[in-house]
Amino acid sequence: MKANGRASVSPHAILPGSFDPPTNGHLDVIERAATCFGRVTVAIVVNPQKQRSMFSLEEREAMLKECTAHLPNVSVEHFRGLLADYVKRMQADVIVKGLRAVSDFENEMSTALMNRSLSDVDTLFLMSDQNYSFVSSSIVKEVFFLGGDVAALVPKPVLHIMEEKRAGLHRSK
Ligand code: PNS
């Protein structure tokens, strides 16, 4: 896993993502990772070249912290720039990501290989819960802001913040 070829006794995993917003699918993968690794850092990407986020970094950080408060070995941070550089800076052992379906695989494979060539750190994949295999942040946002019910798809604190945001959008119209 690591450049020195030695596996850590208590591996530190980085679980990166946009989390715009975090979904039950994300939380499921975070919980699974927390049972597999000694330490898990959920890392929110802050990249100007990515499409503008609907939720601010502060909102995403607050939502993730609240949703993972029951997991003592999980912390929430953010990073700018390359994931491979962040992983090296953090001296982490492994990158962890969720895989929902075969359609995720192609993109994830090239990303994992690029990250390994940049940082010599491997990416391990955890299969998402089948109940959430169709759930993504973008589909949740679209359905919610068009009036659909997403209560079963996002953690309660996330739904709360989404409802506040929707109410704010309606007020400003
Ligand atoms: O939740 P997402 O949007 O699918 O997560 C994508 C993420 C954050 C893992 C990916 O965009 C990323 O690693 N961004 C950091 C910039 C970077 O390293 N890009 C090169 C990837 S090979």
Backbone and ligand atoms as CSV (ligand in chain L), in Angstrom:
chain,resi,resn,atom,element,x,y,z
A,1,MET,N,N,0.828,-1.205,0.000
A,1,MET,CA,C,0.000,0.000,0.000
A,1,MET,C,C,0.861,1.253,0.000
A,2,LYS,N,N,1.895,1.251,0.840
A,2,LYS,CA,C,2.699,2.464,0.977
A,2,LYS,C,C,3.987,2.367,0.186
A,3,ALA,N,N,4.583,3.529,-0.043
A,3,ALA,CA,C,5.796,3.560,-0.842
A,3,ALA,C,C,6.907,2.691,-0.239
A,4,ASN,N,N,6.960,2.575,1.096
A,4,ASN,CA,C,8.013,1.758,1.712
A,4,ASN,C,C,7.661,0.275,1.702
A,5,GLY,N,N,6.494,-0.074,1.160
A,5,GLY,CA,C,6.120,-1.475,1.025
A,5,GLY,C,C,5.614,-2.113,2.294
A,6,ARG,N,N,5.650,-1.392,3.402
A,6,ARG,CA,C,5.186,-1.974,4.674
A,6,ARG,C,C,3.765,-1.544,4.965
A,7,ALA,N,N,2.950,-2.469,5.394
A,7,ALA,CA,C,1.573,-2.116,5.751
A,7,ALA,C,C,1.549,-1.634,7.195
A,8,SER,N,N,0.741,-0.583,7.467
A,8,SER,CA,C,0.635,-0.089,8.840
A,8,SER,C,C,-0.201,-1.053,9.671
A,9,VAL,N,N,0.064,-1.059,10.972
A,9,VAL,CA,C,-0.729,-1.900,11.883
A,9,VAL,C,C,-2.146,-1.338,11.944
A,10,SER,N,N,-2.229,-0.014,11.962
A,10,SER,CA,C,-3.532,0.628,12.079
A,10,SER,C,C,-3.683,1.609,10.915
A,11,PRO,N,N,-4.041,1.108,9.745
A,11,PRO,CA,C,-3.984,1.953,8.545
A,11,PRO,C,C,-4.876,3.189,8.601
A,12,HIS,N,N,-4.346,4.246,8.014
A,12,HIS,CA,C,-5.081,5.511,7.911
A,12,HIS,C,C,-5.611,5.631,6.486
A,13,ALA,N,N,-6.931,5.712,6.354
A,13,ALA,CA,C,-7.558,5.797,5.034
A,13,ALA,C,C,-8.099,7.200,4.799
A,14,ILE,N,N,-7.918,7.680,3.560
A,14,ILE,CA,C,-8.526,8.947,3.147
A,14,ILE,C,C,-9.735,8.616,2.280
A,15,LEU,N,N,-10.877,9.159,2.640
A,15,LEU,CA,C,-12.117,8.913,1.873
A,15,LEU,C,C,-12.544,10.250,1.254
A,16,PRO,N,N,-12.136,10.477,-0.004
A,16,PRO,CA,C,-12.360,11.797,-0.604
A,16,PRO,C,C,-13.706,11.906,-1.314
A,17,GLY,N,N,-14.156,13.138,-1.508
A,17,GLY,CA,C,-15.382,13.341,-2.276
A,17,GLY,C,C,-15.806,14.791,-2.259
A,18,SER,N,N,-16.849,15.076,-3.043
A,18,SER,CA,C,-17.413,16.429,-3.063
A,18,SER,C,C,-18.463,16.582,-1.955
A,19,PHE,N,N,-19.207,15.526,-1.705
A,19,PHE,CA,C,-20.210,15.512,-0.627
A,19,PHE,C,C,-21.146,16.724,-0.718
A,20,ASP,N,N,-21.717,16.907,-1.901
A,20,ASP,CA,C,-22.543,18.096,-2.176
A,20,ASP,C,C,-23.977,17.700,-2.524
A,21,PRO,N,N,-24.765,17.184,-1.571
A,21,PRO,CA,C,-24.482,16.989,-0.140
A,21,PRO,C,C,-24.113,15.517,0.130
A,22,PRO,N,N,-23.725,15.214,1.388
A,22,PRO,CA,C,-23.512,13.808,1.761
A,22,PRO,C,C,-24.840,13.054,1.696
A,23,THR,N,N,-24.789,11.809,1.228
A,23,THR,CA,C,-26.002,10.987,1.133
A,23,THR,C,C,-25.879,9.780,2.074
A,24,ASN,N,N,-26.971,9.013,2.171
A,24,ASN,CA,C,-26.896,7.773,2.954
A,24,ASN,C,C,-25.899,6.794,2.341
A,25,GLY,N,N,-25.722,6.892,1.008
A,25,GLY,CA,C,-24.722,6.038,0.350
A,25,GLY,C,C,-23.317,6.381,0.842
A,26,HIS,N,N,-23.009,7.681,0.932
A,26,HIS,CA,C,-21.707,8.098,1.481
A,26,HIS,C,C,-21.548,7.589,2.909
A,27,LEU,N,N,-22.595,7.823,3.709
A,27,LEU,CA,C,-22.489,7.463,5.130
A,27,LEU,C,C,-22.274,5.960,5.296
A,28,ASP,N,N,-22.951,5.181,4.479
A,28,ASP,CA,C,-22.789,3.721,4.525
A,28,ASP,C,C,-21.323,3.342,4.248
A,29,VAL,N,N,-20.718,3.971,3.238
A,29,VAL,CA,C,-19.326,3.642,2.903
A,29,VAL,C,C,-18.386,4.127,4.019
A,30,ILE,N,N,-18.683,5.300,4.581
A,30,ILE,CA,C,-17.845,5.810,5.691
A,30,ILE,C,C,-17.916,4.837,6.877
A,31,GLU,N,N,-19.122,4.375,7.197
A,31,GLU,CA,C,-19.280,3.448,8.338
A,31,GLU,C,C,-18.536,2.144,8.071
A,32,ARG,N,N,-18.630,1.633,6.839
A,32,ARG,CA,C,-17.901,0.400,6.504
A,32,ARG,C,C,-16.394,0.629,6.629
A,33,ALA,N,N,-15.919,1.764,6.114
A,33,ALA,CA,C,-14.481,2.049,6.173
A,33,ALA,C,C,-14.013,2.160,7.625
A,34,ALA,N,N,-14.864,2.721,8.480
A,34,ALA,CA,C,-14.484,2.907,9.890
A,34,ALA,C,C,-14.268,1.564,10.596
A,35,THR,N,N,-14.915,0.515,10.089
A,35,THR,CA,C,-14.699,-0.811,10.692
A,35,THR,C,C,-13.452,-1.489,10.106
A,36,CYS,N,N,-12.988,-1.026,8.963
A,36,CYS,CA,C,-11.847,-1.681,8.283
A,36,CYS,C,C,-10.504,-1.035,8.620
A,37,PHE,N,N,-10.515,0.273,8.927
A,37,PHE,CA,C,-9.251,0.998,9.091
A,37,PHE,C,C,-9.175,1.621,10.480
A,38,GLY,N,N,-7.935,1.804,10.942
A,38,GLY,CA,C,-7.741,2.381,12.269
A,38,GLY,C,C,-8.226,3.820,12.325
A,39,ARG,N,N,-8.008,4.511,11.219
A,39,ARG,CA,C,-8.369,5.935,11.166
A,39,ARG,C,C,-8.907,6.243,9.773
A,40,VAL,N,N,-9.975,6.999,9.732
A,40,VAL,CA,C,-10.542,7.394,8.435
A,40,VAL,C,C,-10.678,8.919,8.414
A,41,THR,N,N,-10.087,9.548,7.411
A,41,THR,CA,C,-10.280,10.986,7.211
A,41,THR,C,C,-11.189,11.181,6.008
A,42,VAL,N,N,-12.367,11.736,6.265
A,42,VAL,CA,C,-13.273,12.085,5.171
A,42,VAL,C,C,-12.799,13.444,4.657
A,43,ALA,N,N,-12.392,13.474,3.394
A,43,ALA,CA,C,-11.732,14.680,2.865
A,43,ALA,C,C,-12.588,15.323,1.773
A,44,ILE,N,N,-13.068,16.530,2.073
A,44,ILE,CA,C,-13.906,17.256,1.102
A,44,ILE,C,C,-12.995,18.011,0.144
A,45,VAL,N,N,-13.214,17.803,-1.142
A,45,VAL,CA,C,-12.380,18.495,-2.127
A,45,VAL,C,C,-12.877,19.938,-2.304
A,46,VAL,N,N,-11.921,20.863,-2.367
A,46,VAL,CA,C,-12.247,22.270,-2.647
A,46,VAL,C,C,-11.473,22.640,-3.894
A,47,ASN,N,N,-12.090,22.464,-5.054
A,47,ASN,CA,C,-11.363,22.724,-6.297
A,47,ASN,C,C,-12.098,23.738,-7.144
A,48,PRO,N,N,-11.452,24.851,-7.446
A,48,PRO,CA,C,-12.134,25.896,-8.203
A,48,PRO,C,C,-12.583,25.433,-9.587
A,49,GLN,N,N,-11.872,24.447,-10.180
A,49,GLN,CA,C,-12.249,24.036,-11.541
A,49,GLN,C,C,-13.477,23.142,-11.569
A,50,LYS,N,N,-13.880,22.647,-10.371
A,50,LYS,CA,C,-15.096,21.819,-10.337
A,50,LYS,C,C,-16.316,22.721,-10.421
A,51,GLN,N,N,-17.411,22.141,-10.878
A,51,GLN,CA,C,-18.663,22.882,-10.964
A,51,GLN,C,C,-18.992,23.471,-9.596
A,52,ARG,N,N,-19.584,24.668,-9.575
A,52,ARG,CA,C,-19.916,25.312,-8.313
A,52,ARG,C,C,-20.778,24.397,-7.440
A,53,SER,N,N,-20.418,24.320,-6.154
A,53,SER,CA,C,-21.178,23.455,-5.244
A,53,SER,C,C,-22.447,24.161,-4.813
A,54,MET,N,N,-23.477,23.384,-4.536
A,54,MET,CA,C,-24.714,23.969,-4.011
A,54,MET,C,C,-24.560,24.294,-2.529
A,55,PHE,N,N,-23.780,23.448,-1.834
A,55,PHE,CA,C,-23.576,23.662,-0.398
A,55,PHE,C,C,-22.160,24.186,-0.184
A,56,SER,N,N,-22.042,25.165,0.711
A,56,SER,CA,C,-20.720,25.750,0.962
A,56,SER,C,C,-19.834,24.698,1.637
A,57,LEU,N,N,-18.551,24.967,1.625
A,57,LEU,CA,C,-17.621,24.060,2.306
A,57,LEU,C,C,-18.011,23.930,3.776
A,58,GLU,N,N,-18.364,25.066,4.402
A,58,GLU,CA,C,-18.722,25.048,5.827
A,58,GLU,C,C,-19.948,24.176,6.055
A,59,GLU,N,N,-20.934,24.286,5.152
A,59,GLU,CA,C,-22.155,23.458,5.298
A,59,GLU,C,C,-21.824,21.977,5.133
A,60,ARG,N,N,-21.007,21.669,4.132
A,60,ARG,CA,C,-20.682,20.257,3.886
A,60,ARG,C,C,-19.876,19.676,5.043
A,61,GLU,N,N,-18.978,20.507,5.580
A,61,GLU,CA,C,-18.160,20.057,6.704
A,61,GLU,C,C,-19.049,19.812,7.930
A,62,ALA,N,N,-19.967,20.763,8.167
A,62,ALA,CA,C,-20.861,20.642,9.339
A,62,ALA,C,C,-21.762,19.413,9.201
A,63,MET,N,N,-22.311,19.195,7.995
A,63,MET,CA,C,-23.196,18.040,7.782
A,63,MET,C,C,-22.431,16.742,8.036
A,64,LEU,N,N,-21.217,16.662,7.469
A,64,LEU,CA,C,-20.454,15.416,7.613
A,64,LEU,C,C,-20.040,15.177,9.062
A,65,LYS,N,N,-19.692,16.263,9.760
A,65,LYS,CA,C,-19.277,16.101,11.162
A,65,LYS,C,C,-20.438,15.577,11.992
A,66,GLU,N,N,-21.621,16.140,11.744
A,66,GLU,CA,C,-22.785,15.706,12.514
A,66,GLU,C,C,-23.133,14.243,12.193
A,67,CYS,N,N,-23.061,13.890,10.931
A,67,CYS,CA,C,-23.434,12.521,10.514
A,67,CYS,C,C,-22.434,11.463,10.973
A,68,THR,N,N,-21.198,11.882,11.251
A,68,THR,CA,C,-20.179,10.888,11.626
A,68,THR,C,C,-19.769,11.004,13.094
A,69,ALA,N,N,-20.543,11.790,13.850
A,69,ALA,CA,C,-20.184,12.036,15.260
A,69,ALA,C,C,-20.136,10.738,16.069
A,70,HIS,N,N,-20.874,9.712,15.618
A,70,HIS,CA,C,-20.903,8.438,16.357
A,70,HIS,C,C,-19.716,7.540,16.015
A,71,LEU,N,N,-18.830,7.996,15.139
A,71,LEU,CA,C,-17.701,7.157,14.710
A,71,LEU,C,C,-16.396,7.756,15.236
A,72,PRO,N,N,-15.864,7.218,16.340
A,72,PRO,CA,C,-14.718,7.876,16.995
A,72,PRO,C,C,-13.447,7.919,16.157
A,73,ASN,N,N,-13.289,7.006,15.196
A,73,ASN,CA,C,-12.043,7.006,14.402
A,73,ASN,C,C,-12.191,7.739,13.065
A,74,VAL,N,N,-13.289,8.505,12.939
A,74,VAL,CA,C,-13.516,9.243,11.690
A,74,VAL,C,C,-13.402,10.745,11.953
A,75,SER,N,N,-12.623,11.430,11.099
A,75,SER,CA,C,-12.577,12.898,11.186
A,75,SER,C,C,-12.900,13.471,9.807
A,76,VAL,N,N,-13.266,14.745,9.807
A,76,VAL,CA,C,-13.672,15.399,8.551
A,76,VAL,C,C,-12.739,16.576,8.290
A,77,GLU,N,N,-12.162,16.608,7.097
A,77,GLU,CA,C,-11.261,17.705,6.726
A,77,GLU,C,C,-11.539,18.105,5.282
A,78,HIS,N,N,-10.783,19.078,4.791
A,78,HIS,CA,C,-10.911,19.419,3.372
A,78,HIS,C,C,-9.522,19.637,2.781
A,79,PHE,N,N,-9.458,19.584,1.459
A,79,PHE,CA,C,-8.166,19.805,0.811
A,79,PHE,C,C,-8.361,20.531,-0.518
A,80,ARG,N,N,-7.302,21.199,-0.937
A,80,ARG,CA,C,-7.283,21.859,-2.255
A,80,ARG,C,C,-6.234,21.171,-3.101
A,81,GLY,N,N,-6.386,21.209,-4.402
A,81,GLY,CA,C,-5.355,20.643,-5.272
A,81,GLY,C,C,-5.509,19.148,-5.447
A,82,LEU,N,N,-4.365,18.506,-5.680
A,82,LEU,CA,C,-4.394,17.082,-6.007
A,82,LEU,C,C,-4.615,16.211,-4.776
A,83,LEU,N,N,-5.469,15.205,-4.957
A,83,LEU,CA,C,-5.683,14.231,-3.882
A,83,LEU,C,C,-4.368,13.509,-3.550
A,84,ALA,N,N,-3.603,13.193,-4.595
A,84,ALA,CA,C,-2.354,12.459,-4.370
A,84,ALA,C,C,-1.409,13.248,-3.457
A,85,ASP,N,N,-1.353,14.575,-3.621
A,85,ASP,CA,C,-0.488,15.401,-2.763
A,85,ASP,C,C,-1.022,15.428,-1.331
A,86,TYR,N,N,-2.342,15.521,-1.217
A,86,TYR,CA,C,-2.960,15.541,0.120
A,86,TYR,C,C,-2.683,14.218,0.863
A,87,VAL,N,N,-2.807,13.113,0.136
A,87,VAL,CA,C,-2.579,11.798,0.745
A,87,VAL,C,C,-1.134,11.703,1.247
A,88,LYS,N,N,-0.198,12.241,0.439
A,88,LYS,CA,C,1.216,12.208,0.855
A,88,LYS,C,C,1.430,13.092,2.087
A,89,ARG,N,N,0.824,14.306,2.048
A,89,ARG,CA,C,0.954,15.238,3.179
A,89,ARG,C,C,0.428,14.617,4.458
A,90,MET,N,N,-0.661,13.902,4.347
A,90,MET,CA,C,-1.316,13.283,5.513
A,90,MET,C,C,-0.619,11.986,5.930
A,91,GLN,N,N,0.347,11.549,5.133
A,91,GLN,CA,C,1.036,10.268,5.349
A,91,GLN,C,C,0.027,9.129,5.514
A,92,ALA,N,N,-1.020,9.175,4.705
A,92,ALA,CA,C,-2.072,8.146,4.782
A,92,ALA,C,C,-1.608,6.883,4.069
A,93,ASP,N,N,-2.255,5.781,4.387
A,93,ASP,CA,C,-1.858,4.495,3.814
A,93,ASP,C,C,-2.635,4.141,2.561
A,94,VAL,N,N,-3.863,4.637,2.476
A,94,VAL,CA,C,-4.726,4.164,1.408
A,94,VAL,C,C,-5.847,5.174,1.136
A,95,ILE,N,N,-6.316,5.173,-0.111
A,95,ILE,CA,C,-7.513,5.948,-0.471
A,95,ILE,C,C,-8.667,4.947,-0.493
A,96,VAL,N,N,-9.811,5.339,0.026
A,96,VAL,CA,C,-10.977,4.440,-0.004
A,96,VAL,C,C,-12.112,5.126,-0.729
A,97,LYS,N,N,-12.778,4.374,-1.589
A,97,LYS,CA,C,-13.941,4.926,-2.289
A,97,LYS,C,C,-15.049,3.884,-2.369
A,98,GLY,N,N,-16.257,4.377,-2.518
A,98,GLY,CA,C,-17.391,3.479,-2.696
A,98,GLY,C,C,-17.611,3.234,-4.182
A,99,LEU,N,N,-18.039,2.026,-4.496
A,99,LEU,CA,C,-18.411,1.690,-5.874
A,99,LEU,C,C,-19.878,1.313,-5.870
A,100,ARG,N,N,-20.674,2.031,-6.679
A,100,ARG,CA,C,-22.110,1.733,-6.687
A,100,ARG,C,C,-22.468,0.707,-7.740
A,101,ALA,N,N,-21.826,0.823,-8.880
A,101,ALA,CA,C,-22.209,-0.032,-10.008
A,101,ALA,C,C,-21.031,-0.142,-10.957
A,102,VAL,N,N,-21.157,-1.039,-11.926
A,102,VAL,CA,C,-20.083,-1.228,-12.916
A,102,VAL,C,C,-19.796,0.092,-13.625
A,103,SER,N,N,-20.857,0.919,-13.781
A,103,SER,CA,C,-20.671,2.188,-14.491
A,103,SER,C,C,-19.683,3.105,-13.767
A,104,ASP,N,N,-19.535,2.946,-12.461
A,104,ASP,CA,C,-18.546,3.760,-11.724
A,104,ASP,C,C,-17.123,3.302,-12.026
A,105,PHE,N,N,-17.009,2.033,-12.414
A,105,PHE,CA,C,-15.698,1.386,-12.396
A,105,PHE,C,C,-14.675,2.013,-13.345
A,106,GLU,N,N,-15.119,2.308,-14.573
A,106,GLU,CA,C,-14.158,2.749,-15.586
A,106,GLU,C,C,-13.429,4.022,-15.166
A,107,ASN,N,N,-14.217,4.992,-14.714
A,107,ASN,CA,C,-13.640,6.257,-14.281
A,107,ASN,C,C,-12.782,6.058,-13.023
A,108,GLU,N,N,-13.303,5.253,-12.105
A,108,GLU,CA,C,-12.571,5.028,-10.846
A,108,GLU,C,C,-11.242,4.321,-11.094
A,109,MET,N,N,-11.219,3.436,-12.094
A,109,MET,CA,C,-9.987,2.698,-12.352
A,109,MET,C,C,-8.885,3.632,-12.836
A,110,SER,N,N,-9.223,4.520,-13.795
A,110,SER,CA,C,-8.169,5.420,-14.295
A,110,SER,C,C,-7.743,6.396,-13.204
A,111,THR,N,N,-8.712,6.839,-12.391
A,111,THR,CA,C,-8.362,7.755,-11.290
A,111,THR,C,C,-7.444,7.062,-10.285
A,112,ALA,N,N,-7.772,5.819,-9.958
A,112,ALA,CA,C,-6.962,5.075,-8.979
A,112,ALA,C,C,-5.549,4.858,-9.510
A,113,LEU,N,N,-5.451,4.538,-10.806
A,113,LEU,CA,C,-4.114,4.302,-11.380
A,113,LEU,C,C,-3.312,5.596,-11.430
A,114,MET,N,N,-3.982,6.713,-11.775
A,114,MET,CA,C,-3.294,8.006,-11.793
A,114,MET,C,C,-2.829,8.375,-10.380
A,115,ASN,N,N,-3.706,8.192,-9.405
A,115,ASN,CA,C,-3.323,8.526,-8.023
A,115,ASN,C,C,-2.172,7.642,-7.536
A,116,ARG,N,N,-2.169,6.380,-7.974
A,116,ARG,CA,C,-1.063,5.499,-7.553
A,116,ARG,C,C,0.240,5.912,-8.222
A,117,SER,N,N,0.137,6.352,-9.494
A,117,SER,CA,C,1.389,6.753,-10.139
A,117,SER,C,C,1.911,8.062,-9.548
A,118,LEU,N,N,1.002,8.904,-9.036
A,118,LEU,CA,C,1.434,10.183,-8.453
A,118,LEU,C,C,1.921,10.040,-7.005
A,119,SER,N,N,1.329,9.109,-6.269
A,119,SER,CA,C,1.613,9.073,-4.819
A,119,SER,C,C,2.049,7.712,-4.312
A,120,ASP,N,N,1.994,6.694,-5.177
A,120,ASP,CA,C,2.310,5.319,-4.773
A,120,ASP,C,C,1.365,4.802,-3.679
A,121,VAL,N,N,0.189,5.371,-3.630
A,121,VAL,CA,C,-0.805,4.896,-2.655
A,121,VAL,C,C,-1.947,4.236,-3.422
A,122,ASP,N,N,-2.371,3.092,-2.931
A,122,ASP,CA,C,-3.442,2.354,-3.601
A,122,ASP,C,C,-4.817,2.887,-3.216
A,123,THR,N,N,-5.791,2.590,-4.076
A,123,THR,CA,C,-7.192,2.903,-3.768
A,123,THR,C,C,-7.924,1.584,-3.547
A,124,LEU,N,N,-8.617,1.477,-2.436
A,124,LEU,CA,C,-9.438,0.296,-2.161
A,124,LEU,C,C,-10.903,0.688,-2.319
A,125,PHE,N,N,-11.685,-0.230,-2.875
A,125,PHE,CA,C,-13.095,0.063,-3.127
A,125,PHE,C,C,-13.985,-0.777,-2.227
A,126,LEU,N,N,-14.986,-0.111,-1.688
A,126,LEU,CA,C,-16.005,-0.819,-0.905
A,126,LEU,C,C,-17.299,-0.758,-1.690
A,127,MET,N,N,-17.969,-1.896,-1.804
A,127,MET,CA,C,-19.248,-1.890,-2.518
A,127,MET,C,C,-20.285,-1.171,-1.682
A,128,SER,N,N,-20.999,-0.253,-2.314
A,128,SER,CA,C,-22.072,0.455,-1.621
A,128,SER,C,C,-23.197,-0.519,-1.291
A,129,ASP,N,N,-23.968,-0.169,-0.289
A,129,ASP,CA,C,-25.180,-0.920,0.020
A,129,ASP,C,C,-26.082,-0.908,-1.223
A,130,GLN,N,N,-26.639,-2.078,-1.554
A,130,GLN,CA,C,-27.456,-2.141,-2.782
A,130,GLN,C,C,-28.658,-1.203,-2.724
A,131,ASN,N,N,-29.116,-0.880,-1.509
A,131,ASN,CA,C,-30.262,0.037,-1.389
A,131,ASN,C,C,-29.917,1.446,-1.865
A,132,TYR,N,N,-28.617,1.749,-1.914
A,132,TYR,CA,C,-28.208,3.103,-2.295
A,132,TYR,C,C,-27.454,3.111,-3.620
A,133,SER,N,N,-27.542,2.026,-4.377
A,133,SER,CA,C,-26.724,1.936,-5.592
A,133,SER,C,C,-27.144,2.971,-6.644
A,134,PHE,N,N,-28.351,3.509,-6.513
A,134,PHE,CA,C,-28.817,4.514,-7.489
A,134,PHE,C,C,-28.684,5.937,-6.930
A,135,VAL,N,N,-28.155,6.047,-5.730
A,135,VAL,CA,C,-28.160,7.354,-5.053
A,135,VAL,C,C,-26.862,8.108,-5.308
A,136,SER,N,N,-26.988,9.321,-5.825
A,136,SER,CA,C,-25.828,10.207,-5.971
A,136,SER,C,C,-26.242,11.583,-5.463
A,137,SER,N,N,-25.258,12.399,-5.124
A,137,SER,CA,C,-25.579,13.752,-4.640
A,137,SER,C,C,-26.367,14.519,-5.690
A,138,SER,N,N,-25.987,14.358,-6.976
A,138,SER,CA,C,-26.660,15.174,-7.993
A,138,SER,C,C,-28.115,14.763,-8.187
A,139,ILE,N,N,-28.396,13.453,-8.141
A,139,ILE,CA,C,-29.786,13.016,-8.333
A,139,ILE,C,C,-30.627,13.433,-7.122
A,140,VAL,N,N,-30.033,13.360,-5.931
A,140,VAL,CA,C,-30.747,13.761,-4.715
A,140,VAL,C,C,-31.108,15.252,-4.787
A,141,LYS,N,N,-30.135,16.076,-5.218
A,141,LYS,CA,C,-30.394,17.530,-5.308
A,141,LYS,C,C,-31.503,17.812,-6.314
A,142,GLU,N,N,-31.407,17.163,-7.473
A,142,GLU,CA,C,-32.389,17.446,-8.524
A,142,GLU,C,C,-33.795,17.085,-8.048
A,143,VAL,N,N,-33.932,15.884,-7.490
A,143,VAL,CA,C,-35.264,15.432,-7.050
A,143,VAL,C,C,-35.789,16.340,-5.936
A,144,PHE,N,N,-34.920,16.656,-4.968
A,144,PHE,CA,C,-35.350,17.456,-3.823
A,144,PHE,C,C,-35.809,18.855,-4.243
A,145,PHE,N,N,-34.998,19.518,-5.085
A,145,PHE,CA,C,-35.341,20.898,-5.434
A,145,PHE,C,C,-36.495,20.985,-6.441
A,146,LEU,N,N,-36.887,19.816,-6.991
A,146,LEU,CA,C,-38.110,19.785,-7.810
A,146,LEU,C,C,-39.295,19.279,-6.989
A,147,GLY,N,N,-39.102,19.171,-5.682
A,147,GLY,CA,C,-40.218,18.859,-4.792
A,147,GLY,C,C,-40.365,17.397,-4.410
A,148,GLY,N,N,-39.428,16.543,-4.808
A,148,GLY,CA,C,-39.530,15.110,-4.482
A,148,GLY,C,C,-39.072,14.807,-3.056
A,149,ASP,N,N,-39.454,13.619,-2.601
A,149,ASP,CA,C,-39.144,13.195,-1.230
A,149,ASP,C,C,-37.820,12.427,-1.224
A,150,VAL,N,N,-36.820,12.963,-0.524
A,150,VAL,CA,C,-35.521,12.275,-0.462
A,150,VAL,C,C,-35.168,11.874,0.972
A,151,ALA,N,N,-36.195,11.859,1.843
A,151,ALA,CA,C,-35.935,11.613,3.273
A,151,ALA,C,C,-35.249,10.267,3.520
A,152,ALA,N,N,-35.494,9.286,2.651
A,152,ALA,CA,C,-34.887,7.963,2.864
A,152,ALA,C,C,-33.469,7.885,2.285
A,153,LEU,N,N,-33.048,8.951,1.630
A,153,LEU,CA,C,-31.777,8.881,0.890
A,153,LEU,C,C,-30.645,9.699,1.500
A,154,VAL,N,N,-30.991,10.582,2.435
A,154,VAL,CA,C,-29.947,11.407,3.067
A,154,VAL,C,C,-30.098,11.343,4.590
A,155,PRO,N,N,-28.984,11.505,5.320
A,155,PRO,CA,C,-29.078,11.531,6.789
A,155,PRO,C,C,-29.940,12.715,7.240
A,156,LYS,N,N,-30.546,12.581,8.430
A,156,LYS,CA,C,-31.473,13.621,8.932
A,156,LYS,C,C,-30.858,15.025,8.964
A,157,PRO,N,N,-29.622,15.185,9.491
A,157,PRO,CA,C,-29.055,16.549,9.529
A,157,PRO,C,C,-28.912,17.152,8.131
A,158,VAL,N,N,-28.684,16.297,7.138
A,158,VAL,CA,C,-28.539,16.786,5.761
A,158,VAL,C,C,-29.900,17.253,5.247
A,159,LEU,N,N,-30.927,16.450,5.512
A,159,LEU,CA,C,-32.280,16.825,5.064
A,159,LEU,C,C,-32.672,18.172,5.659
A,160,HIS,N,N,-32.311,18.358,6.940
A,160,HIS,CA,C,-32.636,19.592,7.641
A,160,HIS,C,C,-32.008,20.799,6.924
A,161,ILE,N,N,-30.732,20.691,6.619
A,161,ILE,CA,C,-30.032,21.804,5.947
A,161,ILE,C,C,-30.591,22.008,4.533
A,162,MET,N,N,-30.945,20.901,3.862
A,162,MET,CA,C,-31.523,21.032,2.511
A,162,MET,C,C,-32.863,21.773,2.578
A,163,GLU,N,N,-33.653,21.443,3.603
A,163,GLU,CA,C,-34.966,22.110,3.734
A,163,GLU,C,C,-34.790,23.601,3.993
A,164,GLU,N,N,-33.783,23.930,4.833
A,164,GLU,CA,C,-33.512,25.358,5.095
A,164,GLU,C,C,-33.105,26.064,3.806
A,165,LYS,N,N,-32.269,25.385,3.035
A,165,LYS,CA,C,-31.789,25.998,1.783
A,165,LYS,C,C,-32.957,26.198,0.812
A,166,ARG,N,N,-33.833,25.192,0.715
A,166,ARG,CA,C,-34.972,25.300,-0.212
A,166,ARG,C,C,-35.894,26.446,0.221
A,167,ALA,N,N,-36.113,26.557,1.555
A,167,ALA,CA,C,-36.968,27.635,2.056
A,167,ALA,C,C,-36.333,28.987,1.727
A,168,GLY,N,N,-35.011,29.081,1.886
A,168,GLY,CA,C,-34.293,30.326,1.573
A,168,GLY,C,C,-34.426,30.686,0.106
A,169,LEU,N,N,-34.337,29.658,-0.764
A,169,LEU,CA,C,-34.452,29.901,-2.214
A,169,LEU,C,C,-35.843,30.417,-2.553
A,170,HIS,N,N,-36.872,29.831,-1.885
A,170,HIS,CA,C,-38.247,30.277,-2.149
A,170,HIS,C,C,-38.467,31.710,-1.674
A,171,ARG,N,N,-37.866,32.025,-0.493
A,171,ARG,CA,C,-38.024,33.392,0.054
A,171,ARG,C,C,-37.408,34.426,-0.877
A,172,SER,N,N,-36.255,34.046,-1.482
A,172,SER,CA,C,-35.530,35.047,-2.296
A,172,SER,C,C,-36.137,35.204,-3.705
A,173,LYS,N,N,-37.205,34.421,-4.015
A,173,LYS,CA,C,-37.804,34.521,-5.369
A,173,LYS,C,C,-38.709,35.742,-5.480
L,1,PNS,O1,O,-17.592,12.930,-4.883
L,1,PNS,P1,P,-16.843,13.064,-6.180
L,1,PNS,O2,O,-17.105,14.401,-6.818
L,1,PNS,O3,O,-17.077,11.913,-7.109
L,1,PNS,O4,O,-15.276,13.020,-5.776
L,1,PNS,C1,C,-14.298,13.190,-6.743
L,1,PNS,C2,C,-12.917,13.406,-6.085
L,1,PNS,C3,C,-12.972,14.514,-5.056
L,1,PNS,C4,C,-12.482,12.140,-5.406
L,1,PNS,C5,C,-11.957,13.769,-7.235
L,1,PNS,O5,O,-12.508,14.812,-7.992
L,1,PNS,C6,C,-10.585,14.216,-6.734
L,1,PNS,O6,O,-9.810,13.415,-6.266
L,1,PNS,N1,N,-10.310,15.532,-6.839
L,1,PNS,C7,C,-9.058,16.107,-6.397
L,1,PNS,C8,C,-8.245,16.624,-7.583
L,1,PNS,C9,C,-7.408,15.512,-8.176
L,1,PNS,O7,O,-6.603,14.908,-7.531
L,1,PNS,N2,N,-7.651,15.234,-9.476
L,1,PNS,C10,C,-6.966,14.209,-10.201
L,1,PNS,C11,C,-7.620,12.852,-10.006
L,1,PNS,S1,S,-6.698,11.601,-10.835
